């Protein structure tokens, strides 16, 4: 029986040439659901849409740009899905949310790309955090996938970093209050996982996939492919998750 493959990958606002190489990489994996973070502006997303359209995928992004970055969701065309709109939440291009039909029920998929961790973007990151939890407040937490680049690490991260603030650690605490579980905690709990490497090649785990329990029960494997870094397709590893269909 065919598995459901999910991709979580920061593609690093690529050039069109690198974008083509990234699509070729993804084509080999043959995923069903993709959340691609640090995608580019509207024009670049439309180029990405054209690449995936030829491969029988539908692409979604939030057109409310506050800067040049976005979170893009790409879904295989045989999966029923639609945009998820919120009347009282003015979300921007760094959050994209859709409803898709898998396992004979509606599942809420939220893709997110948090602003980077630097002093100039503290307020922007706080605002993004508030918007994300506003979205979570308005969906059924029993059927949620929250996927993306959080540009933060957990309290238990090894090594420790002095520049992360208490409220950034609390982002992960609050996600747990929605009864969402980090796939990494289930399948890689005994490993030091890293998805991005900074100065002196020090590893950071920035990319996360959270799921409600009833969805997580269908997950068979979750891992990071670091070949995307060594092959210079992106500066982030690509998270690949396989679920029973």
C-alpha positions as CSV (number, residue, x, y, z in Angstrom):
1,X,0.0,0.0,0.0
2,X,1.3,3.4,-0.9
3,X,2.5,5.6,2.0
4,X,1.7,9.3,2.5
5,X,4.9,11.3,2.3
6,X,5.2,14.7,3.9
7,X,8.1,17.2,3.3
8,X,9.1,20.0,5.7
9,X,11.9,22.0,4.1
10,X,13.3,25.5,4.2
11,X,14.2,26.2,0.6
12,X,16.1,29.5,1.4
13,X,14.5,31.9,-1.0
14,X,16.3,30.4,-4.0
15,X,17.2,31.7,-7.4
16,X,15.2,30.3,-10.2
17,X,18.1,28.0,-11.2
18,X,18.3,26.6,-7.7
19,X,14.5,26.3,-7.5
20,X,14.6,24.0,-10.5
21,X,17.2,21.8,-8.8
22,X,15.1,21.7,-5.6
23,X,12.0,20.6,-7.6
24,X,14.1,17.9,-9.2
25,X,15.1,16.7,-5.7
26,X,11.5,16.7,-4.5
27,X,10.4,14.9,-7.7
28,X,12.6,12.0,-6.8
29,X,11.1,11.8,-3.3
30,X,7.6,11.9,-4.8
31,X,5.9,13.4,-1.7
32,X,2.1,13.9,-1.3
33,X,2.2,16.9,1.0
34,X,4.9,19.6,1.2
35,X,5.5,22.7,3.4
36,X,8.2,24.8,1.9
37,X,9.4,27.7,4.1
38,X,11.5,30.7,3.3
39,X,9.9,30.7,-0.1
40,X,10.1,34.0,-2.0
41,X,7.8,36.7,-3.1
42,X,4.6,36.5,-5.2
43,X,6.5,36.3,-8.5
44,X,8.8,33.5,-7.3
45,X,5.9,31.6,-5.8
46,X,4.1,31.7,-9.2
47,X,7.2,30.3,-10.9
48,X,7.1,27.5,-8.3
49,X,3.5,27.0,-8.9
50,X,4.1,26.5,-12.6
51,X,6.9,23.9,-11.9
52,X,4.6,21.9,-9.6
53,X,1.5,22.2,-11.8
54,X,3.3,20.2,-14.5
55,X,3.9,17.5,-11.9
56,X,0.2,17.4,-10.9
57,X,0.4,19.4,-7.6
58,X,-1.6,22.3,-6.3
59,X,0.2,25.1,-4.6
60,X,-1.1,27.4,-1.9
61,X,0.4,30.5,-0.3
62,X,-0.9,33.6,1.6
63,X,-0.9,36.6,-0.7
64,X,-0.7,39.1,2.2
65,X,3.1,39.8,2.0
66,X,4.7,41.9,4.8
67,X,8.2,41.1,3.5
68,X,9.7,39.0,0.8
69,X,9.2,35.6,2.5
70,X,6.4,33.1,2.6
71,X,5.4,29.6,3.7
72,X,4.1,27.6,0.7
73,X,2.0,24.4,0.9
74,X,2.1,22.0,-2.1
75,X,-0.5,19.2,-2.3
76,X,-0.8,16.3,-4.8
77,X,-3.7,17.1,-7.1
78,X,-5.6,13.9,-6.2
79,X,-6.0,15.0,-2.6
80,X,-9.0,17.2,-1.9
81,X,-8.0,20.5,-0.3
82,X,-9.0,24.1,0.0
83,X,-7.7,27.4,1.5
84,X,-8.6,28.0,5.1
85,X,-9.8,31.6,5.8
86,X,-10.3,33.4,9.1
87,X,-12.6,36.4,9.2
88,X,-11.0,38.0,12.3
89,X,-7.3,37.1,11.8
90,X,-5.2,39.1,9.5
91,X,-2.5,36.5,8.8
92,X,0.4,37.2,6.4
93,X,2.5,35.3,3.9
94,X,4.5,33.6,6.6
95,X,1.5,31.5,7.6
96,X,-0.5,29.4,5.1
97,X,-3.4,27.2,6.2
98,X,-5.5,24.8,4.3
99,X,-8.0,22.0,4.9
100,X,-7.3,18.6,3.2
101,X,-9.1,15.3,3.2
102,X,-7.0,12.4,4.4
103,X,-8.0,9.4,6.5
104,X,-11.7,10.1,5.6
105,X,-11.8,13.3,7.5
106,X,-10.8,17.0,7.3
107,X,-7.3,17.8,8.5
108,X,-6.1,21.3,9.2
109,X,-2.6,21.9,7.8
110,X,-0.8,25.0,8.9
111,X,2.6,26.0,7.4
112,X,4.6,28.6,9.2
113,X,7.9,30.4,8.7
114,X,9.0,32.3,11.8
115,X,11.1,35.5,11.5
116,X,14.8,35.0,12.1
117,X,16.3,35.2,15.6
118,X,17.9,38.6,15.8
119,X,17.3,41.8,17.7
120,X,15.8,43.7,14.8
121,X,13.1,41.2,14.3
122,X,12.0,40.6,17.9
123,X,8.7,42.4,17.6
124,X,8.0,40.8,14.2
125,X,8.6,37.4,15.7
126,X,6.3,38.1,18.7
127,X,3.6,39.2,16.3
128,X,4.0,36.1,14.2
129,X,3.7,34.0,17.4
130,X,0.5,35.7,18.3
131,X,-1.0,35.2,14.8
132,X,0.0,31.5,14.8
133,X,-1.8,30.9,18.1
134,X,-4.8,32.8,16.9
135,X,-5.0,30.4,14.0
136,X,-4.7,27.4,16.3
137,X,-7.4,28.7,18.5
138,X,-9.8,28.6,15.5
139,X,-9.2,25.0,14.3
140,X,-10.0,21.6,15.7
141,X,-6.8,20.6,17.5
142,X,-7.7,16.9,17.2
143,X,-6.9,17.0,13.5
144,X,-4.0,19.4,13.0
145,X,-0.6,19.3,11.4
146,X,1.6,22.3,12.2
147,X,4.7,22.3,10.1
148,X,7.5,24.7,9.4
149,X,10.7,26.6,10.3
150,X,10.4,28.0,13.9
151,X,13.8,29.8,13.9
152,X,13.9,28.8,17.6
153,X,15.0,25.8,19.6
154,X,13.5,24.1,22.7
155,X,14.8,24.4,26.3
156,X,16.2,20.9,26.1
157,X,18.2,21.6,22.9
158,X,21.9,20.6,23.0
159,X,24.0,22.7,22.8
160,X,22.4,25.5,24.8
161,X,22.3,29.0,23.3
162,X,22.3,32.2,25.4
163,X,20.5,34.4,22.9
164,X,17.2,32.6,22.9
165,X,14.7,34.3,25.2
166,X,12.2,32.8,27.7
167,X,9.2,33.7,25.5
168,X,10.8,31.8,22.6
169,X,11.1,28.6,24.6
170,X,7.5,29.1,25.7
171,X,6.3,28.9,22.1
172,X,6.9,25.2,22.3
173,X,5.3,24.9,25.7
174,X,2.1,26.5,24.4
175,X,2.0,24.3,21.3
176,X,1.8,21.3,23.7
177,X,-1.3,22.9,25.3
178,X,-3.1,22.3,22.0
179,X,-2.4,18.6,22.4
180,X,0.1,18.6,19.5
181,X,3.1,16.3,19.5
182,X,6.5,16.9,18.0
183,X,7.2,14.0,15.5
184,X,10.9,14.4,16.3
185,X,10.2,13.5,20.0
186,X,8.5,10.3,19.0
187,X,10.9,9.0,16.3
188,X,14.2,10.6,17.2
189,X,14.0,11.1,21.0
190,X,17.5,9.6,21.6
191,X,19.3,11.6,18.9
192,X,20.8,15.0,18.7
193,X,18.8,16.3,15.7
194,X,19.9,19.3,13.7
195,X,18.3,20.8,10.6
196,X,20.5,23.9,10.2
197,X,24.2,24.7,11.0
198,X,25.4,28.1,12.0
199,X,28.8,29.5,12.9
200,X,31.5,26.9,13.5
201,X,29.2,24.3,12.1
202,X,27.1,24.2,15.3
203,X,23.8,22.4,14.8
204,X,20.4,23.9,15.5
205,X,17.0,22.2,15.3
206,X,14.8,24.8,13.7
207,X,12.4,22.7,11.6
208,X,9.4,21.0,13.3
209,X,6.4,18.9,12.4
210,X,3.7,18.8,15.1
211,X,0.6,16.6,14.8
212,X,-2.5,15.7,16.9
213,X,-2.4,12.3,18.4
214,X,-4.8,10.6,16.1
215,X,-2.7,11.7,13.1
216,X,0.6,10.8,14.7
217,X,-0.6,7.3,15.2
218,X,-0.3,6.8,11.4
219,X,3.3,8.0,11.2
220,X,5.8,5.2,10.5
221,X,9.0,7.2,10.1
222,X,10.5,10.7,10.4
223,X,14.0,11.8,9.6
224,X,16.1,14.6,8.1
225,X,17.9,14.3,4.8
226,X,21.1,16.3,5.2
227,X,22.1,15.7,1.6
228,X,20.2,18.9,0.7
229,X,22.9,20.8,2.6
230,X,25.9,18.9,1.2
231,X,24.5,19.2,-2.3
232,X,24.0,23.0,-1.7
233,X,20.3,22.8,-2.5
234,X,19.5,24.7,0.7
235,X,21.2,25.5,4.0
236,X,18.5,23.4,5.8
237,X,18.1,19.6,5.9
238,X,14.8,18.3,4.5
239,X,12.5,16.6,6.9
240,X,10.8,13.6,5.4
241,X,7.8,11.9,7.1
242,X,6.1,8.7,6.0
243,X,2.5,7.8,7.1
244,X,0.3,4.9,6.5
245,X,-2.2,5.7,3.7
